[in-house]
Amino acid sequence: MPSPTISPPVIRPIDTALATAAPQAGGALLIDRAALADNYRALAAQAAPAETAAVVKADGYGLGIAEVAPVLWRAGCRTFFVALAEEGAALRKLLRTARIFVLSGPLPGSVAALRQHELMPVLNELEQIAAWRATGAPAALHVDTGMSRLGLDVSAQALLLAEPARADNLKIALVMSHLACSEEAGHTMNAEQLARFQAVRERLAPVIGRPPASLANSCGIILGRDYALDMVRAGIALYGSEPSGAVPGRFRAVARLFGRVVQLRDVDPGTSVGYGATHRVAVAARLATVAIGYADGYPRSLSNRGIGFFGETPLPLVGRVSMDLTIFDASAAPKLRPGDWIELIGDHLPVDAVAARAGTISYEVLTRLGSRLARIGFGES
């Protein structure tokens, strides 16, 4: 009788990527390049014929700008937004010919750096216009339509109309605003802001002309074609978070966070766990201490409410998340060993679900991921 055929074990790309982490790494952040590229293409297809720019501020939403920006470029993105000039300078080293806008504008003393790295500031106030227009270089103009955060407010808009000489030699490559309530598709402020933006564009046309316009962020793209205008600015959806109103599962998970098991111990009923003894085991249990904590950006608010996964097995987080360590009840995972990895964000735990457990939003979870994590890209874009 012939010997039965034994199928080789399935090796997942994630497992291969984790195997490349340094032995001393306590946490690993895996970035799925193919998923990132697919998310960009999906957003671009929905926004077309508008251009789809990528927002890569906060170190590529915490994933590493050096990892995500080249992937987005290969996917077809040619325009990028960052928050600060120093972020733009880092991006320019990676992408020599990209258009790069700096959302904070020309902060005092930053004009020379902006020019050196061929960055385009987003002009948010009359003083920034005055500081920039002498350069003769292009910039974006931000008008406030209800956010009350950045951009020319109504009085500044009126002054610019009354004194058009303030815009002499000003080259506006883009006029933009920002939606305040796009996460709520049915919110009345979305339509109000769109109408205000269209109106202010008309009012300012004699002064700045009719440059391309941009209003929509990730959630704004989902609101529909009326909000896309000439350019959309894709942010959180690129990185795998599901914008409000999007078809569930439309965007692929990009970030996967894993923590390495440092120690396992068997404990008796009544044993306290972690700072403050906020958890006591009810029955004999096996505890796994994982080398990741709030210093790595793992939310402390997940104390006694988070969850990890070892393979398909859920492991409840017990006790408080501390600076460098977090403890999970691994009683259901007898094969777990020191050095193994526990999934903290990933296929079983999408970033939106982790954020919900932590009482926050996916933006905060991703952008707080710390520098101690081994950042590992995998997959082809």
C-alpha positions in Angstrom: 0.0 0.0 0.0 1.5 3.4 -0.9 2.3 5.8 1.8 -0.3 8.5 2.4 0.6 11.9 0.9 1.5 14.4 3.6 0.8 18.0 2.7 3.5 20.5 3.7 2.6 22.9 6.4 1.1 26.2 5.2 3.5 29.1 5.8 1.7 32.4 5.9 3.4 35.6 4.7 2.8 37.0 8.1 4.8 34.2 9.7 7.6 34.7 7.3 7.7 38.4 8.1 7.6 37.8 11.9 10.6 35.4 11.5 12.7 38.4 10.3 12.2 40.3 13.5 15.3 40.8 15.6 15.5 38.2 18.4 15.5 41.0 20.9 12.4 42.7 19.6 9.5 42.7 22.0 7.0 43.9 19.5 6.6 43.8 15.8 4.5 46.0 13.5 3.9 44.3 10.1 2.9 46.5 7.2 1.1 44.7 4.3 2.3 46.5 1.2 -0.1 44.9 -1.1 -3.1 45.8 1.1 -1.9 49.4 1.3 -1.6 49.6 -2.5 -5.0 48.0 -3.0 -6.6 50.4 -0.6 -5.1 53.4 -2.5 -6.4 52.0 -5.8 -9.9 51.4 -4.4 -10.1 55.0 -3.1 -8.7 56.4 -6.4 -11.3 54.4 -8.4 -14.1 55.7 -6.2 -12.9 59.3 -6.4 -12.1 59.3 -10.2 -11.8 61.5 -12.2 -10.6 63.5 -9.2 -6.9 63.0 -8.2 -6.3 61.0 -5.1 -3.6 62.3 -2.9 -2.2 60.5 0.1 -1.9 61.8 3.7 1.3 60.4 5.2 1.7 62.7 8.2 2.6 61.4 11.7 5.2 59.1 10.2 2.7 57.5 7.8 0.0 57.3 10.4 2.4 55.4 12.7 3.4 52.8 10.2 6.7 54.5 9.0 6.8 57.0 6.2 9.8 55.3 4.6 7.7 52.1 4.3 4.4 53.5 3.1 5.3 56.4 0.9 7.2 54.3 -1.8 4.3 51.8 -1.9 1.8 54.6 -2.5 4.0 56.1 -5.2 4.2 52.7 -7.0 0.4 52.4 -6.7 0.1 55.7 -8.7 0.0 58.4 -6.1 1.8 61.6 -7.1 0.6 64.1 -4.4 1.2 63.8 -0.7 0.3 65.7 2.4 2.3 66.0 5.6 1.7 68.1 8.7 5.1 69.7 9.2 8.1 70.9 7.1 10.4 68.3 8.8 8.1 65.5 7.7 8.1 67.0 4.1 11.9 67.1 4.1 12.0 63.4 5.1 9.5 62.5 2.4 11.4 64.5 -0.2 14.5 62.2 0.3 12.2 59.3 -0.5 10.3 60.7 -3.4 12.3 63.2 -5.5 9.5 64.3 -7.9 6.3 64.1 -5.8 4.2 67.1 -5.0 4.3 67.6 -1.3 2.0 69.9 0.6 2.7 70.9 4.3 -0.6 71.4 6.2 0.8 73.6 8.9 2.0 76.2 6.4 5.1 78.3 6.7 5.7 78.5 10.4 8.0 81.3 11.5 11.5 80.6 10.3 10.5 77.7 8.1 10.4 79.4 4.7 14.0 78.6 3.7 13.5 74.9 4.6 10.3 74.7 2.6 12.0 76.2 -0.4 15.1 74.0 0.0 13.1 70.8 -0.1 10.6 72.1 -2.8 7.7 71.8 -0.5 4.4 73.6 -0.9 2.9 75.1 2.2 -0.8 75.2 2.9 -1.4 78.9 3.7 -3.8 79.2 6.7 -3.7 82.9 7.6 -2.9 86.3 6.2 0.5 86.4 7.9 1.5 83.1 6.2 0.4 84.6 2.9 2.6 87.6 3.5 5.6 85.4 4.5 5.3 83.2 1.4 4.2 85.3 -1.5 7.6 87.0 -1.8 9.1 83.6 -2.8 7.0 83.4 -5.9 6.7 79.7 -5.3 3.4 77.7 -5.5 1.3 77.0 -2.4 -2.2 75.9 -1.3 -4.7 78.1 0.3 -6.9 76.8 3.1 -10.2 78.4 3.8 -12.2 77.6 7.0 -15.8 76.4 6.3 -16.7 75.4 9.9 -13.9 73.5 11.5 -12.5 76.5 13.3 -9.1 74.9 13.4 -6.9 76.1 10.4 -7.6 78.2 7.4 -8.7 81.8 6.6 -11.8 82.6 8.6 -14.6 84.8 7.3 -12.9 88.0 8.5 -9.6 87.1 6.8 -11.4 86.2 3.6 -13.1 89.5 3.6 -9.8 91.4 4.2 -8.2 89.5 1.3 -11.1 90.5 -0.9 -10.9 94.1 0.2 -7.1 94.3 -0.2 -6.3 92.1 -3.1 -2.7 93.4 -3.2 -2.1 91.0 -0.3 -2.2 88.2 -2.9 0.2 89.9 -5.4 2.7 87.4 -6.7 0.8 84.6 -4.9 0.7 81.3 -6.9 -2.1 79.2 -5.6 -1.9 75.6 -6.8 -4.8 74.3 -4.7 -7.6 75.7 -2.6 -8.8 73.5 0.1 -11.0 73.1 3.2 -11.7 70.3 5.7 -14.8 68.5 6.7 -15.7 68.4 10.4 -18.3 65.7 10.4 -17.6 63.4 7.5 -17.5 60.4 9.8 -21.3 60.9 10.1 -22.6 60.5 6.5 -26.0 61.9 7.4 -24.8 65.0 9.3 -26.2 68.2 7.9 -22.9 70.0 8.3 -21.3 68.0 5.4 -23.6 69.6 2.9 -23.4 73.0 4.6 -19.6 72.9 4.4 -19.6 71.9 0.7 -22.0 74.8 -0.1 -19.8 77.3 1.9 -16.7 76.0 0.2 -18.2 76.5 -3.3 -19.4 80.0 -2.3 -16.0 81.1 -1.0 -14.2 79.8 -4.1 -16.5 82.0 -6.2 -15.9 85.0 -3.9 -12.1 84.6 -4.0 -11.9 83.9 -7.7 -11.1 87.5 -8.6 -8.1 87.4 -6.2 -6.7 83.9 -6.6 -8.3 82.6 -9.8 -9.8 79.2 -10.1 -7.2 76.7 -8.9 -8.1 73.0 -8.4 -10.2 72.4 -5.2 -10.0 69.8 -2.4 -12.4 69.1 0.4 -12.8 65.4 1.0 -10.8 63.2 3.4 -11.2 59.4 3.6 -14.8 59.7 4.9 -15.5 62.5 2.5 -14.7 60.3 -0.4 -17.4 57.9 0.8 -19.9 60.8 0.8 -19.9 60.7 -3.0 -18.7 62.4 -6.1 -20.1 65.8 -5.2 -17.4 66.0 -2.5 -14.5 64.8 -4.6 -14.1 68.0 -6.6 -10.6 68.1 -8.2 -8.6 66.2 -5.5 -9.4 64.0 -2.5 -7.0 63.5 0.4 -7.0 59.9 1.4 -5.8 59.2 5.0 -7.0 56.7 7.5 -8.7 54.4 4.9 -5.4 53.8 3.2 -4.1 52.2 6.4 -7.0 49.8 6.8 -9.6 51.6 9.0 -13.1 51.4 7.7 -14.5 54.9 7.0 -18.1 55.5 8.1 -20.5 54.6 5.3 -18.0 52.4 3.5 -19.0 48.9 2.4 -17.8 46.6 5.2 -14.6 44.8 4.2 -13.9 47.2 1.3 -10.5 48.2 2.7 -7.8 45.6 3.6 -6.0 45.6 6.9 -2.5 47.0 6.5 -1.1 47.0 10.1 -0.6 44.0 12.2 0.8 44.3 15.7 2.4 41.4 17.6 3.9 41.1 21.0 6.5 38.5 22.0 6.0 36.2 25.1 8.7 36.8 27.7 7.5 34.5 30.5 4.9 32.0 31.3 3.8 31.0 34.8 1.1 28.9 36.5 -0.8 30.6 39.3 -3.2 29.5 41.9 -6.8 30.8 42.4 -6.8 34.2 44.1 -3.5 35.3 42.7 -3.4 39.1 41.9 -2.1 40.3 38.5 -0.3 43.5 37.7 -0.2 47.0 39.1 -2.9 47.8 41.6 -3.9 44.1 41.8 -6.9 45.0 39.6 -7.4 41.4 38.6 -7.4 38.2 40.6 -7.6 34.8 38.9 -10.7 32.9 39.8 -9.3 29.5 39.1 -5.8 28.1 38.5 -4.5 29.8 35.4 -1.5 30.1 33.1 -0.3 33.7 32.5 1.8 35.0 29.6 3.8 38.1 30.1 4.3 39.9 26.7 7.0 42.5 26.0 4.8 45.3 24.9 3.1 48.1 26.8 1.9 51.7 26.6 5.5 52.9 25.9 5.0 51.1 22.6 1.6 52.7 22.0 -0.5 49.8 23.2 -3.3 51.6 24.9 -3.4 51.5 28.7 -7.2 51.8 28.5 -7.2 48.2 27.3 -6.4 47.1 30.9 -8.6 44.2 31.9 -10.6 44.6 28.7 -8.2 43.9 25.8 -7.6 40.6 24.1 -4.8 38.9 22.2 -4.8 35.8 19.9 -2.4 32.9 19.7 -3.4 31.3 16.4 -7.1 31.0 16.6 -7.2 31.0 20.4 -8.3 34.2 22.2 -6.3 35.2 25.2 -8.0 37.8 27.6 -5.8 40.6 28.8 -5.7 40.5 32.6 -4.5 43.3 34.9 -3.2 46.7 33.8 -1.2 47.4 30.8 2.2 48.7 32.1 4.9 50.6 30.4 6.8 47.7 28.8 4.7 44.6 29.7 1.2 43.2 29.3 -0.2 40.0 30.8 -2.7 37.7 29.1 -4.5 34.6 30.4 -3.0 31.9 28.2 -4.8 29.0 30.0 -6.4 28.0 26.7 -3.2 27.9 24.8 -1.1 25.0 26.2 1.3 25.1 23.2 2.3 28.7 23.8 6.0 29.1 24.6 8.4 31.9 25.5 9.5 33.6 22.3 6.1 33.0 20.6 4.1 35.9 19.2 0.6 37.1 20.3 -1.5 39.0 17.8 -2.7 42.3 19.2 -3.9 44.0 16.0 -4.5 41.9 12.9 -6.9 39.5 11.2 -8.7 38.6 14.4 -8.4 42.1 15.9 -8.9 44.8 13.2 -7.6 48.2 14.3 -11.2 49.6 14.5 -12.2 46.9 16.9 -9.1 47.4 19.1 -9.8 51.2 19.1 -13.4 50.5 20.2 -12.3 48.3 23.1 -9.8 51.1 24.1 -12.5 53.8 24.0 -10.7 55.7 21.2 -10.4 55.9 17.4 -8.1 54.0 15.0 -6.2 57.2 14.2 -4.9 57.4 17.8 -4.1 53.7 18.0 -2.0 53.8 14.8 -0.2 57.1 15.3 0.9 56.2 18.9 2.7 53.0 17.9 6.2 53.5 19.2 9.7 53.5 17.8 10.7 50.4 19.7 8.5 48.2 17.5 10.3 46.4 14.7 8.6 47.7 11.6 8.5 45.0 8.9 7.0 45.4 5.4 5.8 42.3 3.6 4.0 41.5 0.4 4.5 43.0 -3.0 2.8 46.3 -3.9 
